[in-house]
Amino acid sequence: MGNQIKLGVIGDPIDHSMSPLIHSQFGEATGLEIDFRSFHVVERDLDKFIESFFADGGYGLNVTLPHKLNCIRSADILSSEVELLGAANTLSKNSNNQIIASSTDGIGLIRDCSDKNIEISNKRILILGAGGASQSIIPAIARMNPTKLMIDNRSPDKIEHLLKKYSSLGLQTLQHNNEPIDLLINATSAALSGSFNWNIQNQLNEETIFYDLSYGKASANFFSWASQFSKNRFDGTGMLIAQAAFSFQLWFDTFPDTSNIKLSNADD
Ligand code: NDP
């Protein structure tokens, strides 16, 4: 036990995290002896926790809400993606004991889309939501050269903020017209509070692909709304597993097999 590689995920709350379940299966599949734990860390303890974790031999951390932004202050080096996003979900240590902050959410989504044959290049993409998840996937989607990359959000001020933040990426506001949307990505938490609805019926049809970043039971309301248009519906389980796999790769330089991961509790 003493020789196990110490890894973990920090957040507040943290009980719902699937990361220990996913990473322990990566460990088994790759033969690496890892000890991956959830740590409930509140904001005031964040910097101290990260410092102590790595000083005590910790090897890597995943970071979830609400620490994705503030964990960056503990890092010595930011990946170029983190520089762009202003947020990270993975901390690792290099041979000089420097802490590196990276983000794997965007590449996780792209990987999952590729696994599912969901095309992004030359397609019209609409992202609903302008919170942390939306912000973390926009640059990765933009790099795939969609025909159009549009965003819509309940609060318009947040759209303005994102258009400025990503002004070089070709991000646009949703244009209400009859142009069909090829891929609609739900990055809101709207469905958690009841039925889901978005006023874009004219632009959706049976070819539209609906992708929810939420997963398990949390996707039920979004899927129920999407089912009136199309059978092409996916939840965020694949992205969740893929972003974890990219974190694992950052720590161990090996991309684990993601095809047989069991998430028996993936219903929150
Ligand atoms: P945030 O709290 O940062 O953002 C929430 C977004 O949802 C905002 O755009 C907010 O709009 C919108 N929203 C909330 N309630 C409603 C409503 N009733 N009607 C319309 N819009 C609403 O959350 P995150 O961005 O961190 O997470 C969003 C979702 O993505 C979550 O379900 C999360 O679980 C999932 N996720 C999945 C990942 C994966 O790997 N699969 C990774 C990260 C997140 P407004 O600005 O108006 O408040």
Boltz pocket constraint, residues with backbone or C-beta under 6 A from the ligand:
constraints:
  - pocket:
      binder: B
      contacts: [[A, 65], [A, 105], [A, 128], [A, 129], [A, 130], [A, 131], [A, 132], [A, 133], [A, 134], [A, 153], [A, 154], [A, 155], [A, 158], [A, 186], [A, 187], [A, 188], [A, 189], [A, 190], [A, 191], [A, 193], [A, 212], [A, 213], [A, 214], [A, 215], [A, 218], [A, 236], [A, 237], [A, 239], [A, 240], [A, 241], [A, 243]]
      max_distance: 6.0
